[in-house]
Amino acid sequence: MAIQRRKFIAAVGAGAFASTAGCAQFGDGNDQSGNGNGESGDGNGQSSNERPGVAGETLTLTTTTSTYDTGLLDAIHPHFEEMYGVEVDAVAQGTGAALETARNGDSDIVMVHARGLEDEFMRNGYGVNRRDLMFNDFVIVGPESDPAGIQGMGSATEALTAIAEAEATFVSRGDNSGTHTKELNLWEAAGTDPGGDWYQETGTGMGEALNNANQQGAYTLSDRGTFISQRSELDLVIHVQGPIEGGPEILANPYGIMAVNPGVHDNANYDLAMAYIGWITSPDAQAAISEYQVNDEQLFFPEAVSEDSDFQQYVPEGWSSDSSDE
């Protein structure tokens, strides 16, 4: 059954959200909202009884395990929640599952990292108003002993080929996540169809896959953020770097965000979803993403704010007004 949500106060129009989205200040939290009784302002000269009437609403966000496991969302969401007096229910799933939840009408907004799956979601009419959000990259990690001899390789596909030829244990998430999708694309580019006892599909999130690889002394493909956040508990090392550290561009890991189409699911909390998109792509929230670190290392790199126009981010890749998708 689709998640049922209370409708917004009728007097509040979409314009009220648009005028305030993205204005949260990442300070000490004392200047962002009133007490709901009209007794104080929000630090911007706006009294609490003039703020959007959404107190008590819940925004359901389906997202990848990487944004959740790294602690990023726990770090930045309080600012949005205080600004609007709402709660963000972040449901951590693989990208495929996150999009499926939204496709079923059980989510208001999705934050994922598999552009091909995002494009399919949009082409089928389920997602609207997509934005590029941030990026990090993928890395190939494994035991320090490196039985396949891939340390320092400049090609991800050659590294996977070497792992397959050595039949060194490789842990795959096997869960239709963005990371799993990237892994399958890499195997295809390498011209290798992995299988056999050395190739193990876990059907788990990134954190569990890393723990599994650690226990078995195996290789795996990980997003850099999750690996950094768990590295102190692992005996794994990075053998093949992504583009952030000069590795191949094929290991880039961009994240996108989009609202669920209210024309398909009328229960979608569309106004609040658009307020969230406006907020998280604002300069302040993008700066907070950039400043978020674990063990003194940056995990995500913002890309929503740019001098250059990039209209392709709003539509499926390759789409144009003259394309067959029209």
Disulfide bonds with the S-S distance in Angstrom:
none
